[in-house]
Every structure is written in structure tokens, then in C-alpha cells.
Amino acid sequence: MTEYLPYLALAVFVALALVCFFSLRKAKARVRLMLTLIGIAFLLFAILPTVGTLTENESLIGLGVTLPGSIFFIGLPSSTYLRYRRCVTPVSAICTDAKHVGRYGESRVPVFRYTVDGKQYESASFLVYSRRRFTRLFETGHTYTISVDPGEPTECADKRFFPKSTQIMLLAIGIVCLLLSAVFVAQLLL
């Protein structure tokens, strides 16, 4: 049974990569880069460990885990930060709802209704807040000044708080994965 695991892993991660690549057509232009990076990470995670297992090369297996990890954990906070930086146009918005996200609904995303250039939008922020921080920052029905991306008005963020600690933690994990990848590459070259 275990001799089939590399092939099963290969099939699963290739399928996940294909899902990412096929969803590129419907994705907003701002999300395409992240989807492409995730798709590449899934492909690397599928191919390198499988080849490493079949050739009994532990360095290739290690590279197949750490390199996709570095792509994901560096790409995700970088993408979030770039989206946050593009939201520069302040608008007055009403917090209409709190979407519950996460496995057990412990995190919240505010939903805002606002007007840009005479057109009304209702959009969820791309920033995710803990339940406690959300309760301190937002109340449904109240008006807040948020910032929107002038090129994509459905992208909105509250500039009062950026979840730096989460982004820094993800970035640190990505850097550790990248350093481990360098070690595995050095082992492969020796």
C-alpha cells in the first residue's frame, strides 16, 4: 500500500495546481499572481518529493517540501501587503455585516457598503480579524472611513489596523523554508 503513496501525492497536488491554474480565468487581475504562485508551489510539492522518493534522494524530498513552503509563506503576506498598499482612496462606509471565517468561525471579516464615483459597492475587506479585535474595531451599522483601491473599488481595507504580527509570522516561516531550501540545494550540488 505505501508504495502507491508517492503517486497518490503526485495526483493530489497536480490536481490542486490545475484548480489554481484553471481559476485564473475568473480571478481578478490582482489575485492572479498569488494563484499562479500557489499553483507553482503545488506542482513543486507534487513533483520533487515524488521524484525524491522514487530515487531515494532525501535532499530532493526536503527541497520538495521547503521550496513550495517558502513560495507560499513569502507570497501570501507579500500579496496581502501589496493589496493593502493599493487601497489609498478614503471613503465613508457603513459596516453592514461580519462574515465568520475559519474552521470554527473564530475570525471575522467586515463587510462594508460605500459609494465610489457615484456607484455603490458592498464588499468584504480582505483583512481578517480575530473575534476580539473585530469587536474592538467594528460595530454593525456604524460608519467608518475605509480605504479602497481606485483601480479596483471592490478592494477595501480599514487602515486603522494592519495585522502585522500574522504577516510577520508567515514571512518568518517563509524565510526559514527558503533557508532550508538553500541547504537542500547545496546538498544536491555536492
N, C-alpha and C positions, 0 to 999 in steps of 0.2 A: 504493500500500500504506500509506504513512504517514498518509493522510487518514482511515484507519479506526482509528488508534491511540487517539484520544480516546474513541471508542465502546467499544473493547476495554477500556480502563482503566475506563471507567464501569461496564461489565458486571462486571468482575472485582471491583471494590471494592464495588459494590452486593451482589454475591453474598457477599462476606466479611461485610458488615454484616448481611445476612439470617442467615448462620450464627450470628453473635453473638446476634442477637435471638431466633432460634428455640431456642438453647441456654439461654436464660434460664429456661425452664420447669423444666429438670432441674438447674439450678445451685443451689448452696447460697445462702441469703439473703445471706451475707457477700460472695459473688462477683458478685452481680447488678449492683451499681453499676459495678464495673470492666467487666463485659461490656457494659453499656449505654454507658459512655463510649467503649469501643473501637468499638462499633457506630456511634456518632455520628461518631467520628473517620473511620471507613471511608467513611461516607456523605459527609462533607465532602470527603474526599480524592477521592471519585468525582465529585462534582458540581462543585465550584468550579474545579478545573483544566480540566475538560471545557468548562464554560461560558466560562472564560477563553481557552481555545484557540479555540473557535468564534467568539468575539467579538474575538479578538486583543488581549486585555487582559492584559498581563503582571502587573499588580498582583493581579488575581484568581487567576492561576496561582500566584503566590507565596503568596498568602493560603491557597490550597487545599492547599499543601504544609506551611506553617508552623503553621497553626492546628490541624490534626489532630495534628501532631507535638507541639505543646505540650500538647494534651489527653492524649496517650499518655504522654509523658515526665514530666509532672507527676502524672498519675493513677496510674501504676504504682508509683513509690516511696511515694506517699501511701497507697495501698491496702495495700502491704506493711507500712508502719509502723503503720497502724491495726490490722491483724491482729496484729502483734507486741505492741502495747499491750494488746490484749484478752486475751492469754494471761497470766493472773495467778495461777492456781491451781497451786502446785508439786506435782508428783507424782514418784515414783520410777519410772524407766523403763529397760528393757533395750534397747540398740541392737541390733536384730536383723538389719539389712541396710544396705547403702549403694546407693541407686539411682544409676545413672550417667545424667546428663542432659547436654544439649548435643549439638551435632552430632557431636563426636568422643568424647563421654563423658568430657571433661576435668573436669567439675563433678560434685559429689556431693550427694545429699540423704539425711540419716539417716532410717531407719525405726525407730520405737520401739514397744515393747509395754508397755502400762501399764494400770492399773485406776483408774477414777473412779466413785465411788458404787457399788462392787460390780460394775460392768460392765467387762469387759476390751476394750481397743481396741488395734489395731495400725495406726499411721498414720505417714505420711511428714511430716516437717517441711516447712513452706512456704518455709523459708530454704534457699538454695542456697549451697554452699561450694566453693571451689576444692579441687582434689585435695590440695594441700599443707596447707591449713588444716584440711580434714576429717581428714587423717591425724594432725594435732596434737591435734585436739579429741576424736575419737571412735575407739573400737575395738569391733568387733562382739563381742557377748557381755557387754560391761561395762554396769554400771548407772550411770545419770546422773540428776540431778534436772533435770527439764524443767518447763516451764510450759504449761498448757493453758487454753483458753478455756472458762470454766464454762458458757456458753450453748451452745457447740458443742465438745464434748470431743474431736472428731477433729482440731481445730486445735491443733497443738502447736509449740513453739519452744524451743530451748535458749537461755536468757537469758545465757549466758556471753559470747556474741559476736553482735553485730548487724552485718551488712555495710554499715557507714556509707559507706565510700568509694564503693561501687557505687551506693547510693541517692542520695548527694550528686551524683555524676556525672550520673545520669539526670535529677535535678531541675535541675541547671545547664543541661543540654541543653534541657529543657522551658522554662526561663525565657528562654533565648536565642531559642527558637522563638516564644515569646509576644511578646517584644520585636520580633522581625521581623514578626510578625503585625500588631502595632500600627503599624509603619512602612507595611505594605501597606494597612492600613485608612485611614491618613492620606492615602496616595496616591490611594486610591479616592474619598475625600471631597473632594479638591481639584479 
